[in-house]
Amino acid sequence: MIRCPFWVLAGLLAVGVGTAPGQTNDVPLAQRRWLETRTTHFNIYSCGAPQDVYKLAGRLEQFCEAYTLLAGAQAVASPPIVVMAFPDHESLKPFLPLYQGQPANLAAFFNRGSDENLIVLALPGANTAFTEMDVIFHEYTHLLFRHNDQLWPLWLKEGMAEVYSTFETTGVQVRIGSPIEHHLRLLAHQPLMPLAELFSVVHDSPQYNERNRQGIFYAESWLLTDFLMAGDNPGFKARFGQFRELLVRGQLPVQAFTNALLTTLPAVEAELHRYLQRGVFSPIELSLPAYLSSSITVNTRVITPVETWFRLGDELLRINRPDAAERYFTQAQKLAPASPLPYEGLGLLAAERGKSDEAVRYLKEALERGSTSFLAHYIYAEEKYRRTADSQDRYGRLKNDEAAEIRDELQKSIVLMPNFGPAHELLGFFEMVQGDSLTTAEQHLQLAIQLEPENPAYRFTLAQAQLRNRNPDAARRTLEPLLLPNADAKLRAHAGELIKEIGRDYPAH
């Protein structure tokens, strides 16, 4: 383990993990010497120059530390983030998501998952900067602000991510909200969308699916968010914080927005046009409550060939390229048939393809070979449990031996990764159905909600457990956020049905 400034290479060279001789582009990527570099929040895998990996690790840790200092108790925990740092863009191409059958035109991307969040990028050359870190900071902001996912309209989520994508630090201060030139160029030639139209954009809208965040939706979302956070209308800036509070109370976005700002959408539109034409965009300077360290603690090791093949296959699986992933897992199996890693990969691949029997078989092989993967334990338990449901996806109490195996695997997953929300949720649901320990079920479900506040379905499961535990008042309180007008329509309907059921079974006195 080393603690040193992130721009210093000497520490790495001292422990013998410098660039290996002969590590050139002539050597196939999977056959190069790959290193794992672990920091507090990131596990970085790369066959690139160690000094570039250190520089990357430093910037990512600074962003994470700055956010934690600013957010305080509002910071939400997540499993470590895996970073695949390819040595150059050419080696990255085969590991990019496909767009119309071809590798997408990306230099970096962020893939978010409930079990693992993945950053994939190409390291810069020796004399170039991390020019694509704005992409990473943008996507990382979505992860850090995910507790607002069910509240914020899409324009605010994207606008906030763009504001934070310009992150810089001086150690005692953070600067965000610097002007984004490609947005300003577009806004100089393309008219703004009416705000009513901007508010109506959702995930399947054409405006949201423009590639590389270059379209008018992203540009105007950034402009409006920047205006409300850092603009020259002091009244709007002072009242902007009320917007989220009104959303929490259940007001729909347009209603909450106009009520918070005490004005109409056309009035805000006029002010936004004036702000754009004035052309003065001042960054936001935020003072940190503690000094932002310029050094990081790292633990670096050379990974084995089977780990390299597994990591590359896992990256492909996570970007929906299962056939390519299978080739890497199969090659890993040939290289090291006694290792649990190839079986983990093949098991996860089978689960992704909906082949439950195959998934259970491969994952059981992985666990018998000593797998220490929290995900392998979780998916094995999930697939075993899923096979006990009836044709309508209903679950009943299991016999002791069968229940003990599923419970044991979920508990092992949680021991290996205590902050993994889905394992807590599934164990809570499982214990609720078994009925032996409803208090334990509630505890796991409450923790799942704390870990993944952006997943409102967990609240519905908790309310069911509270109801089975004969606590209707607690169940009503748990369901209240799901009944608000801005909640998911399907979940709101289910919550309404459960409230009616509570009213029938526990009538008010």
C-alpha positions as CSV (number, residue, x, y, z in Angstrom):
1,M,0.0,0.0,0.0
2,I,1.3,3.4,-1.0
3,R,0.2,6.9,0.0
4,C,1.7,9.6,-2.3
5,P,0.8,12.5,-4.5
6,F,-1.1,11.2,-7.4
7,W,1.3,12.8,-10.0
8,V,4.3,11.0,-8.5
9,L,5.5,7.8,-10.2
10,A,8.5,7.1,-7.9
11,G,6.4,5.1,-5.4
12,L,5.2,2.8,-8.2
13,L,8.6,2.2,-9.6
14,A,10.0,1.5,-6.1
15,V,7.6,-1.5,-5.6
16,G,8.3,-2.8,-9.1
17,V,5.0,-2.2,-10.9
18,G,6.3,0.1,-13.6
19,T,5.6,-0.4,-17.3
20,A,6.7,-3.9,-18.3
21,P,9.4,-4.1,-21.0
22,G,8.0,-4.9,-24.4
23,Q,4.5,-3.9,-23.5
24,T,3.7,-2.4,-26.9
25,N,0.8,-2.3,-29.3
26,D,2.1,-5.4,-31.0
27,V,1.1,-7.5,-28.1
28,P,-2.6,-8.5,-28.0
29,L,-4.5,-6.6,-25.4
30,A,-5.5,-9.5,-23.3
31,Q,-1.9,-10.8,-23.2
32,R,-0.4,-7.6,-21.9
33,R,0.6,-7.0,-18.2
34,W,-2.5,-5.6,-16.5
35,L,-2.5,-4.0,-13.1
36,E,-5.2,-3.5,-10.5
37,T,-4.9,-0.2,-8.7
38,R,-7.3,0.1,-5.7
39,T,-8.1,3.4,-4.0
40,T,-10.8,4.2,-1.5
41,H,-13.6,4.4,-4.0
42,F,-12.2,2.9,-7.2
43,N,-10.8,-0.4,-8.5
44,I,-8.8,0.5,-11.7
45,Y,-7.7,-2.1,-14.2
46,S,-5.2,-1.0,-16.9
47,C,-2.3,-2.1,-19.0
48,G,-1.4,1.5,-19.6
49,A,1.4,3.6,-18.1
50,P,1.2,3.5,-14.2
51,Q,1.8,7.3,-14.0
52,D,-1.3,7.9,-16.2
53,V,-3.3,5.5,-14.0
54,Y,-2.2,7.4,-10.9
55,K,-3.2,10.7,-12.4
56,L,-6.6,9.3,-13.3
57,A,-7.1,7.9,-9.8
58,G,-6.2,11.2,-8.2
59,R,-8.7,13.2,-10.2
60,L,-11.5,10.7,-9.5
61,E,-10.8,10.6,-5.8
62,Q,-10.6,14.4,-5.6
63,F,-14.1,14.6,-7.3
64,C,-15.5,12.0,-4.9
65,E,-13.9,13.5,-1.8
66,A,-15.1,17.0,-2.7
67,Y,-18.6,15.8,-3.3
68,T,-18.6,13.9,0.1
69,L,-17.4,17.0,1.9
70,L,-20.0,19.2,0.3
71,A,-22.9,16.7,0.6
72,G,-22.1,15.5,4.2
73,A,-24.8,13.3,5.5
74,Q,-26.7,13.4,2.2
75,A,-23.9,11.5,0.4
76,V,-25.1,8.0,-0.6
77,A,-22.9,4.9,-0.3
78,S,-22.3,2.6,-3.3
79,P,-20.1,-0.4,-4.0
80,P,-16.6,0.5,-5.3
81,I,-16.5,1.8,-8.9
82,V,-14.7,-0.3,-11.4
83,V,-12.6,1.6,-13.9
84,M,-11.3,0.0,-17.1
85,A,-8.5,2.3,-18.4
86,F,-7.4,1.3,-21.8
87,P,-4.0,2.4,-23.0
88,D,-5.3,4.3,-26.0
89,H,-8.5,4.8,-28.0
90,E,-7.6,2.1,-30.6
91,S,-7.5,-0.6,-27.9
92,L,-10.7,0.7,-26.4
93,K,-12.7,0.4,-29.7
94,P,-13.6,-3.3,-29.3
95,F,-15.0,-2.6,-25.8
96,L,-17.3,0.2,-26.7
97,P,-21.1,-0.1,-26.8
98,L,-22.5,-0.7,-30.2
99,Y,-24.5,2.0,-32.0
100,Q,-26.3,0.8,-35.2
101,G,-24.0,-2.3,-35.2
102,Q,-20.7,-0.3,-34.9
103,P,-18.6,0.8,-31.9
104,A,-20.1,4.1,-30.6
105,N,-18.0,7.3,-31.2
106,L,-17.0,7.6,-27.6
107,A,-13.7,8.4,-25.8
108,A,-15.2,7.5,-22.4
109,F,-18.4,6.3,-20.9
110,F,-20.0,5.4,-17.5
111,N,-22.2,2.3,-17.1
112,R,-24.3,2.3,-14.0
113,G,-25.5,-0.9,-12.3
114,S,-27.0,-1.9,-9.0
115,D,-24.1,-4.2,-8.3
116,E,-21.2,-2.3,-10.0
117,N,-20.7,1.1,-11.5
118,L,-18.3,1.0,-14.4
119,I,-16.1,3.8,-15.9
120,V,-14.5,2.9,-19.3
121,L,-12.0,5.3,-20.9
122,A,-8.8,5.6,-22.9
123,L,-5.8,7.0,-21.1
124,P,-4.2,10.1,-22.7
125,G,-0.9,10.1,-24.3
126,A,2.2,11.1,-22.4
127,N,1.9,14.8,-23.2
128,T,-1.9,15.2,-23.2
129,A,-4.5,15.9,-20.6
130,F,-7.6,14.0,-19.6
131,T,-9.8,15.8,-22.1
132,E,-12.7,13.5,-21.6
133,M,-13.0,13.7,-17.9
134,D,-16.1,16.0,-18.3
135,V,-17.9,12.9,-19.7
136,I,-16.9,10.9,-16.6
137,F,-17.7,13.7,-14.1
138,H,-21.1,14.1,-15.8
139,E,-22.0,10.5,-15.5
140,Y,-20.5,10.2,-12.0
141,T,-22.7,13.1,-10.9
142,H,-25.8,11.1,-11.9
143,L,-24.6,8.3,-9.5
144,L,-23.9,10.7,-6.7
145,F,-27.2,12.5,-7.1
146,R,-29.3,9.4,-7.6
147,H,-31.3,9.9,-4.5
148,N,-33.1,12.6,-6.5
149,D,-33.9,10.3,-9.4
150,Q,-37.5,10.0,-8.6
151,L,-38.0,13.7,-7.9
152,W,-36.0,15.8,-10.4
153,P,-37.3,16.3,-14.0
154,L,-34.9,15.1,-16.6
155,W,-33.7,18.5,-17.6
156,L,-32.5,19.2,-14.0
157,K,-30.8,15.8,-13.7
158,E,-28.9,16.4,-17.0
159,G,-28.3,20.1,-16.3
160,M,-26.9,19.4,-12.9
161,A,-24.6,16.7,-14.3
162,E,-23.4,19.2,-16.9
163,V,-22.7,21.9,-14.3
164,Y,-20.7,19.4,-12.2
165,S,-18.9,18.0,-15.3
166,T,-16.6,21.1,-15.3
167,F,-15.3,20.2,-11.8
168,E,-11.9,21.8,-10.8
169,T,-10.3,22.1,-7.4
170,T,-7.7,24.2,-5.7
171,G,-7.6,22.0,-2.5
172,V,-9.7,24.4,-0.4
173,Q,-12.2,25.3,-3.0
174,V,-14.2,23.6,-5.7
175,R,-15.1,25.3,-9.0
176,I,-18.1,24.1,-11.0
177,G,-20.3,25.7,-13.6
178,S,-17.6,27.0,-15.9
179,P,-19.0,27.9,-19.4
180,I,-19.3,24.9,-21.7
181,E,-18.2,26.1,-25.1
182,H,-19.9,23.5,-27.3
183,H,-23.3,24.3,-25.7
184,L,-22.8,28.0,-26.1
185,R,-21.9,27.5,-29.8
186,L,-25.1,25.6,-30.4
187,L,-27.2,28.1,-28.4
188,A,-25.8,30.9,-30.6
189,H,-27.3,29.3,-33.7
190,Q,-30.4,27.3,-32.5
191,P,-33.4,28.8,-30.7
192,L,-34.2,27.7,-27.2
193,M,-37.0,25.2,-26.7
194,P,-40.1,26.6,-24.9
195,L,-39.7,25.7,-21.2
196,A,-43.0,23.7,-21.3
197,E,-41.5,21.5,-24.0
198,L,-38.2,21.2,-22.0
199,F,-40.2,20.0,-19.0
200,S,-42.0,17.4,-21.0
201,V,-38.8,15.6,-22.2
202,V,-38.6,12.1,-20.7
203,H,-36.2,9.2,-21.2
204,D,-37.8,7.9,-24.5
205,S,-38.1,11.4,-26.0
206,P,-36.1,12.0,-29.2
207,Q,-34.4,15.0,-27.7
208,Y,-33.0,12.9,-24.9
209,N,-31.5,10.3,-27.2
210,E,-29.3,12.7,-29.2
211,R,-25.8,11.3,-29.2
212,N,-22.9,12.7,-27.1
213,R,-25.0,15.3,-25.3
214,Q,-24.6,17.8,-28.2
215,G,-28.2,18.6,-28.8
216,I,-30.4,21.5,-27.8
217,F,-32.0,19.6,-24.9
218,Y,-28.6,19.1,-23.1
219,A,-27.5,22.7,-24.0
220,E,-30.7,24.3,-22.6
221,S,-30.8,22.0,-19.6
222,W,-27.3,23.2,-18.7
223,L,-28.1,26.8,-19.4
224,L,-31.3,26.8,-17.2
225,T,-29.6,25.0,-14.4
226,D,-26.6,27.3,-14.5
227,F,-28.9,30.3,-14.6
228,L,-30.8,29.2,-11.5
229,M,-27.6,28.2,-9.6
230,A,-25.2,30.9,-10.7
231,G,-27.1,33.5,-12.8
232,D,-27.7,37.2,-12.3
233,N,-31.3,37.0,-11.0
234,P,-30.8,37.0,-7.2
235,G,-34.5,36.2,-6.5
236,F,-34.5,33.1,-8.6
237,K,-31.2,31.9,-7.1
238,A,-32.6,32.4,-3.6
239,R,-35.8,30.5,-4.3
240,F,-34.4,27.7,-6.4
241,G,-33.9,25.5,-3.4
242,Q,-37.6,25.5,-2.8
243,F,-38.1,23.6,-6.1
244,R,-36.9,20.3,-4.6
245,E,-38.8,20.8,-1.4
246,L,-42.1,21.2,-3.4
247,L,-41.2,18.1,-5.4
248,V,-40.7,16.2,-2.2
249,R,-44.2,17.3,-1.2
250,G,-45.6,15.7,-4.4
251,Q,-46.1,18.7,-6.6
252,L,-45.5,18.0,-10.3
253,P,-42.4,19.6,-11.8
254,V,-44.0,22.6,-13.6
255,Q,-46.2,23.4,-10.6
256,A,-43.3,23.1,-8.2
257,F,-41.1,25.2,-10.4
258,T,-43.5,28.1,-10.8
259,N,-44.5,28.0,-7.2
260,A,-40.9,28.0,-6.1
261,L,-39.9,30.9,-8.3
262,L,-43.2,32.8,-7.7
263,T,-43.6,33.4,-11.5
264,T,-44.7,31.8,-14.8
265,L,-42.8,29.7,-17.3
266,P,-42.9,32.5,-19.9
267,A,-41.4,34.9,-17.4
268,V,-38.5,32.6,-16.7
269,E,-38.1,32.0,-20.5
270,A,-37.7,35.8,-21.0
271,E,-35.1,35.9,-18.2
272,L,-33.3,32.9,-19.7
273,H,-33.1,34.6,-23.1
274,R,-31.7,37.8,-21.5
275,Y,-29.1,35.7,-19.5
276,L,-27.9,34.0,-22.7
277,Q,-27.7,37.2,-24.7
278,R,-25.8,38.9,-21.9
279,G,-23.1,36.2,-22.3
280,V,-21.6,36.4,-18.8
281,F,-21.3,32.9,-17.2
282,S,-19.5,33.0,-13.8
283,P,-18.3,29.7,-12.3
284,I,-19.5,28.7,-8.9
285,E,-16.9,28.7,-6.2
286,L,-17.6,26.4,-3.3
287,S,-15.6,26.4,-0.1
288,L,-14.8,23.0,1.4
289,P,-15.2,22.3,5.1
290,A,-11.9,20.6,5.1
291,Y,-8.8,20.6,2.9
292,L,-9.0,18.4,-0.1
293,S,-6.0,16.1,0.0
294,S,-3.6,16.0,-2.9
295,S,-2.5,12.5,-2.2
296,I,-4.3,9.1,-2.4
297,T,-3.8,5.7,-0.8
298,V,-3.4,3.0,-3.4
299,N,-2.8,-0.7,-3.4
300,T,-1.4,-2.0,-6.7
301,R,-0.8,-5.5,-8.0
302,V,-0.3,-7.4,-11.2
303,I,-3.4,-9.4,-12.1
304,T,-3.3,-12.9,-13.5
305,P,-4.1,-13.8,-17.1
306,V,-7.4,-15.4,-16.1
307,E,-8.4,-12.2,-14.2
308,T,-7.5,-10.2,-17.3
309,W,-9.8,-12.3,-19.6
310,F,-12.5,-12.2,-17.0
311,R,-12.4,-8.4,-16.5
312,L,-12.5,-7.8,-20.3
313,G,-15.4,-10.2,-20.7
314,D,-17.3,-8.7,-17.7
315,E,-16.9,-5.2,-19.3
316,L,-18.4,-6.5,-22.5
317,L,-21.3,-8.2,-20.7
318,R,-22.2,-5.0,-18.9
319,I,-22.4,-3.0,-22.2
320,N,-24.8,-5.6,-23.7
321,R,-22.3,-7.5,-25.9
322,P,-22.9,-11.0,-24.5
323,D,-21.5,-12.9,-27.5
324,A,-18.2,-11.1,-27.3
325,A,-18.2,-11.6,-23.5
326,E,-18.7,-15.3,-23.9
327,R,-15.6,-15.6,-25.9
328,Y,-13.5,-14.0,-23.2
329,F,-15.1,-16.2,-20.4
330,T,-14.5,-19.3,-22.5
331,Q,-10.9,-18.4,-23.1
332,A,-10.5,-17.8,-19.3
333,Q,-11.9,-21.2,-18.7
334,K,-9.3,-22.8,-21.0
335,L,-6.5,-20.9,-19.3
336,A,-7.4,-21.7,-15.8
337,P,-10.1,-24.4,-15.5
338,A,-9.7,-24.5,-11.7
339,S,-10.4,-20.8,-11.2
340,P,-13.8,-19.7,-10.1
341,L,-13.7,-16.6,-12.4
342,P,-14.7,-18.1,-15.7
343,Y,-17.6,-19.9,-14.1
344,E,-18.7,-16.6,-12.5
345,G,-18.6,-15.0,-15.9
346,L,-20.5,-17.8,-17.6
347,G,-23.1,-17.9,-14.8
348,L,-23.7,-14.2,-14.9
349,L,-24.0,-14.4,-18.7
350,A,-26.5,-17.2,-18.5
351,A,-28.6,-15.3,-15.9
352,E,-28.5,-12.2,-18.3
353,R,-29.8,-14.4,-21.1
354,G,-32.6,-15.8,-18.9
355,K,-31.1,-19.3,-18.7
356,S,-31.7,-20.0,-15.1
357,D,-30.7,-23.7,-14.9
358,E,-27.4,-22.9,-16.7
359,A,-26.8,-19.9,-14.4
360,V,-27.3,-22.0,-11.3
361,R,-25.0,-24.7,-12.6
362,Y,-22.1,-22.4,-13.5
363,L,-22.4,-20.3,-10.3
364,K,-22.5,-23.4,-8.2
365,E,-19.2,-24.4,-9.9
366,A,-17.8,-21.0,-9.1
367,L,-18.8,-21.1,-5.4
368,E,-17.4,-24.7,-5.1
369,R,-14.1,-23.4,-6.5
370,G,-13.9,-20.7,-3.8
371,S,-15.5,-17.7,-5.4
372,T,-15.3,-14.6,-3.2
373,S,-17.7,-12.5,-5.4
374,F,-20.6,-11.0,-3.6
375,L,-22.5,-10.9,-7.0
376,A,-22.0,-14.7,-7.6
377,H,-23.5,-15.5,-4.2
378,Y,-26.4,-13.0,-4.8
379,I,-27.3,-14.2,-8.3
380,Y,-27.0,-17.8,-7.3
381,A,-29.5,-17.2,-4.5
382,E,-31.7,-15.1,-6.7
383,E,-31.9,-17.7,-9.5
384,K,-32.5,-20.6,-7.0
385,Y,-35.3,-18.6,-5.3
386,R,-36.8,-17.5,-8.7
387,R,-37.2,-21.2,-9.6
388,T,-39.5,-21.7,-6.6
389,A,-42.1,-19.2,-7.8
390,D,-45.3,-20.2,-9.5
391,S,-46.3,-19.3,-13.1
392,Q,-47.7,-16.0,-11.8
393,D,-44.4,-15.1,-10.1
394,R,-45.8,-15.7,-6.6
395,Y,-43.6,-17.1,-3.8
396,G,-44.5,-19.4,-0.9
397,R,-42.8,-20.6,2.2
398,L,-39.9,-23.0,1.5
399,K,-38.8,-26.1,3.4
400,N,-36.0,-25.6,5.9
401,D,-33.1,-27.1,3.9
402,E,-34.0,-25.2,0.7
403,A,-34.6,-22.0,2.6
404,A,-31.3,-22.3,4.5
405,E,-29.3,-22.5,1.4
406,I,-30.8,-19.3,-0.1
407,R,-30.6,-17.5,3.2
408,D,-27.0,-18.5,3.6
409,E,-25.9,-17.3,0.1
410,L,-27.6,-14.0,0.6
411,Q,-26.0,-13.5,3.9
412,K,-22.6,-14.3,2.4
413,S,-23.2,-11.7,-0.3
414,I,-23.9,-9.1,2.3
415,V,-20.8,-10.0,4.3
416,L,-18.7,-9.5,1.2
417,M,-20.5,-6.3,0.2
418,P,-22.5,-4.7,3.0
419,N,-23.6,-1.8,0.9
420,F,-25.2,-3.9,-1.8
421,G,-28.9,-2.9,-1.7
422,P,-30.4,-5.6,-3.9
423,A,-29.1,-8.4,-1.5
424,H,-30.7,-6.6,1.5
425,E,-34.0,-6.2,-0.4
426,L,-34.1,-9.8,-1.6
427,L,-33.2,-11.1,1.9
428,G,-35.9,-8.9,3.4
429,F,-38.5,-10.2,0.9
430,F,-37.4,-13.8,1.5
431,E,-37.7,-13.5,5.3
432,M,-41.1,-11.8,4.9
433,V,-42.3,-14.8,2.8
434,Q,-40.8,-17.3,5.2
435,G,-42.4,-15.5,8.1
436,D,-40.0,-16.7,10.7
437,S,-38.4,-13.3,11.4
438,L,-40.5,-10.4,10.2
439,T,-38.4,-7.9,12.3
440,T,-35.3,-9.1,10.4
441,A,-37.1,-8.7,7.1
442,E,-38.0,-5.1,8.0
443,Q,-34.4,-4.3,9.0
444,H,-33.0,-5.5,5.7
445,L,-35.6,-3.7,3.7
446,Q,-35.1,-0.4,5.6
447,L,-31.4,-0.7,4.9
448,A,-32.0,-1.4,1.2
449,I,-34.0,1.8,1.0
450,Q,-31.2,3.8,2.7
451,L,-28.7,2.3,0.2
452,E,-30.8,2.8,-2.9
453,P,-33.3,5.6,-2.1
454,E,-33.8,6.0,-5.9
455,N,-35.6,2.6,-6.0
456,P,-39.2,3.3,-4.7
457,A,-40.2,-0.4,-5.2
458,Y,-38.3,-1.2,-2.1
459,R,-40.8,0.9,-0.1
460,F,-43.7,-1.2,-1.4
461,T,-41.9,-4.4,-0.2
462,L,-41.2,-2.8,3.2
463,A,-44.9,-1.9,3.6
464,Q,-45.9,-5.5,2.8
465,A,-43.5,-6.7,5.5
466,Q,-44.8,-4.1,8.0
467,L,-48.4,-5.2,7.3
468,R,-47.5,-8.9,7.8
469,N,-45.9,-7.8,11.1
470,R,-49.3,-6.3,12.1
471,N,-48.1,-2.7,11.9
472,P,-50.6,-1.0,9.6
473,D,-49.7,2.6,10.7
474,A,-46.0,2.0,9.7
475,A,-47.1,0.5,6.4
476,R,-49.3,3.6,5.7
477,R,-46.4,5.9,6.4
478,T,-44.0,3.9,4.2
479,L,-46.5,4.0,1.3
480,E,-47.2,7.8,1.5
481,P,-44.4,8.8,-0.9
482,L,-45.7,6.3,-3.5
483,L,-49.1,7.9,-3.5
484,L,-47.8,11.4,-4.5
485,P,-48.7,12.7,-8.0
486,N,-45.1,12.6,-9.1
487,A,-44.6,8.9,-8.2
488,D,-44.4,6.1,-10.8
489,A,-48.0,5.5,-12.1
490,K,-47.9,1.7,-11.8
491,L,-46.3,1.8,-8.4
492,R,-48.8,4.4,-7.3
493,A,-51.6,2.2,-8.3
494,H,-50.2,-0.8,-6.4
495,A,-49.7,1.4,-3.3
496,G,-53.3,2.6,-3.6
497,E,-54.6,-1.0,-3.7
498,L,-52.5,-1.9,-0.6
499,I,-53.8,1.2,1.2
500,K,-57.4,0.0,0.5
501,E,-56.5,-3.4,1.8
502,I,-55.1,-1.9,5.0
503,G,-58.3,0.1,5.3
504,R,-60.5,-3.1,5.0
505,D,-58.3,-5.2,7.4
506,Y,-57.6,-2.4,9.9
507,P,-60.6,0.0,9.8
508,A,-60.1,3.3,11.6
509,H,-61.8,3.5,15.0
